Amino acid sequence: MLQFDLLTTDQPRGDYAGSHARRGTLTLNHGVVQTPIFMPVGTYGTVKGVMPRSLEEMGAQIILGNTFHLWMRPGLDVMAQFGGLHQFEKWNKPILTDSGGFQVWSLGEMRKISEEGVKFSSPVNGDKLFLTPEISMQIQTTLNSDIVMQFDECTPYDTKGHITTEREARSSMELSLRWAKRCQAEFTKLENPNALFGIVQGGMFESLRQESLEQLVEMDFPGYAVGGVSVGEPKDEMLRIMAHTPHRLPAHKPRYLMGVGTPEDLVQGVADGVDMFDCVMPTRNARNGTLFTRFGDLKIRNARHKTDEQPLDVTCTCHACAGTSGVAYAIGGRDGFSRAYLHHLDRCAEMLGPMLASIHNLHYFLNLMSEVRAALDAGTFGAFRVQFKADRARGV
Amino acid sequence: MLQFDLLTTDQPRGDYAGSHARRGTLTLNHGVVQTPIFMPVGTYGTVKGVMPRSLEEMGAQIILGNTFHLWMRPGLDVMAQFGGLHQFEKWNKPILTDSGGFQVWSLGEMRKISEEGVKFSSPVNGDKLFLTPEISMQIQTTLNSDIVMQFDECTPYDTKGHITTEREARSSMELSLRWAKRCQAEFTKLENPNALFGIVQGGMFESLRQESLEQLVEMDFPGYAVGGVSVGEPKDEMLRIMAHTPHRLPAHKPRYLMGVGTPEDLVQGVADGVDMFDCVMPTRNARNGTLFTRFGDLKIRNARHKTDEQPLDVTCTCHACAGTSGVAYAIGGRDGFSRAYLHHLDRCAEMLGPMLASIHNLHYFLNLMSEVRAALDAGTFGAFRVQFKADRARGV
């Protein structure tokens, strides 16, 4: 099932022109999701370095799983035995799975794309494998994810320096549309009780995006994603597609911008009418010692943090910054871990470093979306964006 | 401060001969510790892969820090700024620090031992450094650990195949005694408010152990450790020293067996009169995928776990086995993580694998000591040991 209730949209008011931002609730088989939402990525059935209980504590409402990776390991036999991914990874709230398309596409030379699907060699054991729209639907049905993504071809921005032409982008987008039809047929045949999203492609060409979305809308999916962004294109190209596509999708259905992005990208995406985001950035950057804060980003490896008794973000209530009390440093909380301690953990390559950093970064992204929702509820999203930019520019 | 209250000893009863086991409470500046106790090792100011809150939840009462490692990183300036290790690592319960002696001794060729102390090159940056009894006391005073260990020379069992002779062991033991005096003098001079333990050495020679302990007892330390075991000697040699030394130490003072050992070693150590244990085994083995359970040890990497829906230990209430509910699988709890999931995490080298395994193994050791204490309280330690052996031999 999927039910999307649009609660408010960001209206013009006085000097403020408004935006395409919207506030909604998304009801799925495993629970209700407040939108706009950021979805932590749990590739192999685990959000890297973070316990499920920590995800719940930081307010995660829905997480991702990667169909391709879970198909490779632990494999479908195990997934079937556990009745899907939820029970296996002990996450009882909604899960969205991708189609596996992006991962096989990322294999580069190791895969061969045809009308039927994608032939490739398993990166785990070299087995010859074939992924098709039908097989992707079958796998995702076994995973029992609340949101199933159509199998598509992710149109590259460039291939070894050759920027994708409109002709190439059209051919790719049309293949994805034919695959969308096959996914929908198979999904129905499987009597999958969850929700299947179509994915708009079309590369960096607005006209192709328009064609893609119109044909997908005609197929009447319960939700739509914008794919093929954040694939190596310059930032202004991404922003151009973000400005074009989301708000043209049906207003009464959820919109998901795949694989985006920085905090700034998320806030822009909301203004462009996006409801759902995912990105590996918070967890990946955490493991590399790059921390997001209200007042800008911070590299914990820098020597200047060696003796700093402050937490990463004095306004943050995550476990790393505020400890078990949950009271932010700025209002007197002193239970959090200091930058000096996190710097030390990083220097000693101690596991607790990425553990705390991952909690902090994910909390930052989730809390940012929570603040966005509160601003939309209060009708102050315009003012929120101004403050957000000023805060982030202040420096940490 | 240190106050040790002996609550009960394991008395003969009917056919049961009794043992040297004892139940006590140890009051330190940062709190009360119930003995016998296992102390998790937090080398660099973190018990590897485990959050302080998880340590509290699993019932850890006192943890270790390594003087040598903390002296290298983050260094004494940072430790002094934070007023010691507790505030830096956010652990408000008691901490015991070793003297750094074992670590400099472990440097092998890279160090030179003299009457004055140990000259060595920093393994971090190559700096020429000098560690003496006085400097060890100064560092541990800065760390503000509740229990400070004397600087000693750890007598090796063998050196490149040459088994330490009685003459060599005597010379080493006597050096440690002279260092014990210097430690005591410096500790007093520094007005350290915590408690300094002496360390019995003497290699594998009971007569030397006897001499060492008598002279240390004369110096009147508030507690005593047995050092120089678990340094590569055969198990029966270790058990021989364990049987000899602990119960000969003053009954009204706490006894700490350094660096030991397996669950079986701990239960034997308690029977030999030991109150305190530490070992890296639970966390190190966790990271290698070796799990301790009531019914024997388990290698999570084994293919037989691939589809096993049971937790590691069906009687265990740790977060890995029982989830947030804390209800063991054997009595209907189904919130824990399965062996299949842990096997999968290990196979994918996911950080959550060692995180959950570390929690489980530490919980196992802490819970074992908790069961030991309950048996001593109930006067059933003899029966407990029989059941413990039978359970562990059953197989998992």
Interface residues (C-beta under 8 A of the other chain):
Chain A: Y44 G45 T46 K48 G49 V50 M51 R53 R73 P74 D77 V78 Q81 F82 F88 E89 K90 K306 T307 E309 H319 G323 T324 D335 F337 S338 A340 Y341 H343 H344 L345 R347 C348 E350 M351 L352 P354 M355 L356
Chain B: Y44 G45 T46 K48 G49 V50 M51 R53 R73 P74 D77 V78 Q81 F82 F88 E89 K90 K306 T307 E309 H319 G323 T324 D335 F337 S338 A340 Y341 H343 H344 L345 R347 C348 E350 M351 L352 P354 M355 L356
